[in-house]
Every structure is written in structure tokens, then in C-alpha cells.
């Protein structure tokens, strides 16, 4: 999951740089690259959600819960 986060961060940095170039210098090619990066980020976010759900299912532990032996009224 750490690798996935690093890949997301790298892709976001590339997206941000290209989007900035498009906005500030009207660079059309950078806009195309930014749109491509946004699609990649979308796929990575879906992968992250899936991995995160799997990790949370594995880490759920109920061993810390104790049931009372007697009910007091």
C-alpha cells in the first residue's frame, strides 16, 4: 500500500506541474498530459480504496473486548 501511495503522490505532482503549465502559459500539450494524469489518479484512487478496505478488514480485532461474567442488577 505504501508503494501505491508513493505512485499516487508522484502522479499528482506531475499532474500539478502540467496543470500549472496549462493555466499559466496556455500550454495545450501540458493540458493533455494533465488530463491523462487525472485519469491515472482516478484509477489509483480506486485501487487505494480497494486496498484500504482489505487492510481494514484484516486489522479488525475483537480480542480487546471482554464480556461480563455476571450481570448486576
C-alpha positions as CSV (number, residue, x, y, z in Angstrom):
1,X,0.0,0.0,0.0
2,X,3.0,2.3,0.6
3,X,4.1,1.9,-3.0
4,X,0.6,2.8,-4.1
5,X,0.6,6.0,-2.1
6,X,4.0,6.9,-3.5
7,X,2.8,6.3,-7.0
8,X,-0.3,8.5,-6.3
9,X,1.9,11.2,-4.9
10,X,4.3,11.1,-7.9
11,X,1.4,11.2,-10.4
12,X,-0.2,14.1,-8.5
13,X,3.0,16.1,-8.7
14,X,3.2,15.5,-12.4
15,X,-0.5,16.4,-12.8
16,X,0.0,19.6,-10.8
17,X,3.0,20.7,-12.8
18,X,1.2,20.1,-16.1
19,X,-2.0,21.8,-15.0
20,X,0.0,24.8,-13.9
21,X,1.8,25.0,-17.2
22,X,-1.6,24.9,-19.0
23,X,-3.1,27.6,-16.8
24,X,-0.1,30.0,-16.7
25,X,1.4,29.5,-20.2
26,X,-1.6,28.2,-22.1
27,X,0.4,25.1,-23.0
28,X,-2.0,22.8,-24.8
29,X,0.3,19.7,-24.6
30,X,0.6,20.2,-20.9
31,X,-3.2,20.2,-20.6
32,X,-3.3,16.9,-22.5
33,X,-0.8,15.4,-20.1
34,X,-2.7,16.8,-17.1
35,X,-5.9,15.2,-18.3
36,X,-4.1,11.9,-18.8
37,X,-2.6,12.1,-15.3
38,X,-6.1,12.8,-13.9
39,X,-7.3,9.5,-15.4
40,X,-4.4,7.7,-13.9
41,X,-5.1,9.3,-10.5
42,X,-8.7,8.1,-10.7
43,X,-7.6,4.5,-11.3
44,X,-5.0,4.7,-8.5
45,X,-7.7,6.1,-6.1
46,X,-9.9,3.1,-6.9
47,X,-7.0,0.8,-6.2
48,X,-6.3,2.6,-2.9
49,X,-9.9,2.3,-1.8
50,X,-9.9,-1.4,-2.5
51,X,-6.6,-2.0,-0.7
52,X,-7.7,0.2,2.2
53,X,-10.9,-1.8,2.6
54,X,-9.0,-5.1,2.6
55,X,-6.4,-3.8,5.1
56,X,-9.2,-2.6,7.4
57,X,-10.9,-6.0,7.3
58,X,-7.6,-7.7,8.2
59,X,-6.8,-5.4,11.1
60,X,-10.2,-5.6,12.8
61,X,-9.7,-7.5,16.0
62,X,-12.2,-8.2,18.7
63,X,-9.8,-9.7,21.2
64,X,-9.8,-6.5,23.3
65,X,-13.5,-6.8,24.0
66,X,-14.5,-8.7,27.2
67,X,-17.9,-9.8,28.1
68,X,-19.1,-9.5,31.6
69,X,-19.3,-12.8,33.5
70,X,-22.2,-11.7,35.7
71,X,-24.9,-9.2,35.1
72,X,-25.6,-7.0,38.1
73,X,-29.0,-5.5,38.6
